[in-house]
Amino acid sequence: MADRLTHEQIAELREAFSLLDKDGDGSITTKELGTFMRSLGQNPTEAELKAMINEGDMDVSGTIDFPEFLTLMTRKMKETDEEEEMNETFRVFDRDGNGYISAAELRHIMMNLGQKLTDEEIDKMIREADADGDGNISYEGTSDFIFKIISFS
């Protein structure tokens, strides 16, 4: 995964790692992570810090070394890319930009994908993805829903 990073990205991550690794021993501890998080105005508990370290600690040493940090950051960057892609897809589907996908917008999407659906089928799709019961699809209910729509095409 880390092999997909550019030399510039690796250099930036090396710099970030060095900022976190206060004692310069080549690993980030929960204490160092906590100091960093508090400098950002966060106040994580010891359990939260351990969970953050454990997420990237592949060799179960209790710390994160630079290769583990690269792998973790690459995974986080991929998650961010997927989130941005989902946001963009939602904006395309939300034709009037009001923050939700209506039955009319869904019908338009499906027709553009070559799917002629009945009103009942559209209503069923809306119900399945309607997170708050208002008859529309808000962003919170879209990730699985958009995947289903794309698989229709």
N, C-alpha and C positions, 0 to 999 in steps of 0.2 A: 504494500500500500504506500509506504513512504517513498518507494522508487518512482512514484508519479509526481513527486515534487520537483520544482525547478531548483537549480543551485541557489538562486536568490531566496526562494522560500525557505530552504534548509538553513541558509545563513541567518535569516530573520528569526527562525525558530531557535537556532543555536543562541542568538542574542537573548531571546525571551527566556530560554532555559537558564542562561547564565544569570539573569536578573533574579530568577526564582531560587537558584542554587546559591544562597547567600554565603555558605562556608566554602564553596568551590570544591567540594569533594566528589562532584560528578553525579550527584543524585539529589532529588527533591524529597524532603521529608514532610510529614504533616505539619510540623512546626513552621517550616519555611513557606509552605502553601498557605497556612493560616495568617502569617505575617503579610504575605502578598494580598490575600483576600481582604484583610482588615484595612490595608492601605487603599483599597478600592471602595471602602465604605461598607463592606459586607461584614457580617458577624457570624461565620459558620461555627457550628458546634464541633466538638472533637469527632463525634460520630460522622458528621457530614464530611469533614476533612479526610477521615479514614476511607470513607466511601469513594471520594474523589481520587485518592491515591490508588485504592484497590482497582478502580476502573482501568487504570493504565499499567498497573504493576503485574506484568506478565510472569516474572520469575518469583513472585510472592516473597520479595525481600522486604516489603514494608515501605519501599521508596520507589521513585521513578527515575530511571537513568535516561540518558539522552535518546537511545534507540526506542525505548518505551514511550518517551515523550513524543517523538516523531510519529510513531504509530497512532497514539492517542489523538494528537493534533490533526493528523490526516483524516482520521475517522470523524472528528468534530467538523472539519472543513467540508467533508462530504455531506454530513447531515445538514450543514448550513446551506450548501448548494441545493440539496433536495428541497429544503424549506423555501428557498427563494424561487425554485422552479414551481412549487405548489402555489405560492403566492401569485406568480405570473399567470399560471393556468386559471386560478380563481378569477383574477382580474379580466381575463379574456372571456370567461363564461359569464361574468357579471357585466353584461353589456351596458347597462345604464349607470354603473358605478355606485350603486346605493349600498353596497356592502353585503348583499345576499343574492342568491340565484333564485329567481321566481319560476313558476311553472312555465310561463311563456318563454323565458330565457332557456330553460331546460329543453323545451320542445324545439326551439330554434337550433340548439346545439345538436340534438339528436338527429334532426332533419339534415343538418350539415354533415353529419357522420353517415348519412344514408339510411337512418333508422326512422321509419314512420311508426310512431307509437300512438296508441289510443290515449284519451284523456285519463282513463283509469290506470294505464301503465305509467303515465307521467306522475299521477297522484301517488301511486305506490312508491315510485322512486323518490319523490319528495319526502314522503312519510319515513322511508328508511334512513334518509340522510338528515332529516330535520331534527337538529339537536335540542332545540328549545320549544318545539311544538307550535311555531308561529306560521307554519305553512310555507316557509321558505328555507333555503339551505344557506346557513351562515358559514363562515370560514371554518369554524370549529368542527363542522360535520363533513368536511370535504375530502380528506385524504383518501379514505377507502372508497368514497363515492366517485371521485374523479378517476381512480384506478378502474372502477367498474365501467364508467362511461368510455374510457379509452379502450377497454377490452371489447366493447361493443363494436368498435369500428373495424 
